[in-house]
Amino acid sequence: MVTVEQVRAIARGLPRTEEALVRDRVKFRVGRLVYLALSRDETLLGFAFPRAERAALVAAEPAKFLMPEPADERFNWVRVRLAAIDEPELREIVVEAWRMVVPKRVAAAHLT
């Protein structure tokens, strides 16, 4: 199981990331684009993910991943249960979500 502090540590280490508290939820964003959002009870992590691929992800591991809330279905978004993942998987989720919202040159410079 991963913790909110692990999410925070990984996200804060990524260029251009800002942490914000919006309606009692911790969110991480680049500019105005949110790429991570914790649920109010901090058991779920919503993250940027290609909309075309999310149904397959959820179907492959339904105990781990969930579709977004109905209000968020129009976005490139999916959710994960924090209790179901470990730190390496969390790191991959956070970095890939961040890559979706930063310019390609920023991602390339950081990841090389």
C-alpha positions in Angstrom: 0.0 0.0 0.0 1.2 3.5 -0.8 0.6 6.6 1.2 -0.4 10.2 0.3 3.1 11.3 1.4 4.6 9.0 -1.3 2.3 10.5 -3.9 3.3 14.0 -2.8 7.0 13.2 -2.8 6.9 11.8 -6.4 4.7 14.6 -7.7 6.6 17.4 -6.1 9.8 16.1 -7.8 8.4 16.7 -11.2 9.0 20.0 -13.0 6.2 22.6 -13.1 4.1 20.7 -10.6 2.0 22.6 -8.2 -0.1 21.2 -5.3 -3.5 22.7 -4.6 -6.4 22.1 -2.2 -9.6 22.3 -4.2 -12.9 21.5 -2.4 -11.1 19.6 0.3 -9.2 17.5 -2.2 -5.5 17.5 -2.8 -4.7 17.9 -6.5 -1.5 18.2 -8.4 -1.3 20.2 -11.6 0.8 21.8 -14.2 -0.6 25.2 -14.9 -4.4 24.7 -15.0 -4.2 21.0 -16.0 -4.8 18.6 -13.2 -3.0 15.3 -13.5 -3.5 13.8 -10.1 -6.3 14.1 -7.6 -6.8 12.3 -4.3 -10.3 11.4 -3.1 -11.5 13.2 0.1 -10.8 10.1 2.2 -7.4 9.7 0.4 -8.0 6.0 -0.5 -8.3 6.7 -4.3 -6.0 8.5 -6.7 -7.5 9.9 -9.9 -4.9 10.4 -12.6 -4.6 11.4 -16.2 -4.8 8.5 -18.5 -5.8 8.1 -22.2 -9.6 7.9 -22.5 -9.4 5.3 -25.3 -7.4 2.9 -23.1 -9.1 3.2 -19.7 -11.8 0.6 -20.2 -9.2 -2.0 -21.1 -7.1 -1.0 -18.0 -10.1 -1.3 -15.7 -11.3 -4.6 -17.2 -7.8 -6.1 -16.9 -7.5 -5.2 -13.2 -10.9 -4.3 -11.7 -9.7 -4.8 -8.1 -7.1 -2.1 -8.7 -8.5 0.4 -11.2 -11.9 2.1 -11.5 -13.6 4.2 -14.1 -13.8 7.9 -13.3 -16.8 9.5 -11.6 -19.6 10.1 -14.1 -18.8 13.9 -14.0 -15.2 13.1 -15.0 -15.9 10.6 -17.8 -15.4 13.2 -20.5 -11.8 13.7 -19.4 -8.7 11.6 -19.9 -9.0 10.2 -16.4 -9.1 6.9 -14.4 -8.8 6.0 -10.7 -6.7 3.6 -8.7 -7.1 2.2 -5.2 -3.9 3.3 -3.2 -4.1 0.1 -1.1 -3.8 -2.0 -4.2 -0.5 -0.7 -5.6 3.2 -0.5 -4.5 5.7 2.3 -4.8 7.2 1.4 -8.2 3.7 1.2 -9.7 2.7 4.5 -8.1 5.8 6.1 -9.5 5.0 4.9 -13.0 1.4 6.1 -12.7 2.4 9.6 -11.5 5.1 10.1 -14.1 3.0 8.9 -17.0 0.1 11.1 -15.9 2.5 14.1 -15.6 3.8 13.4 -19.1 0.3 13.9 -20.4 0.1 17.5 -19.3 3.6 18.9 -19.8 5.2 19.8 -23.1 7.1 16.9 -24.7 10.4 18.8 -24.4 9.9 19.2 -20.6 9.2 15.5 -20.2 12.1 14.6 -22.4 14.5 16.8 -20.5 13.4 15.5 -17.1 13.4 11.8 -18.0 16.8 11.7 -19.7 
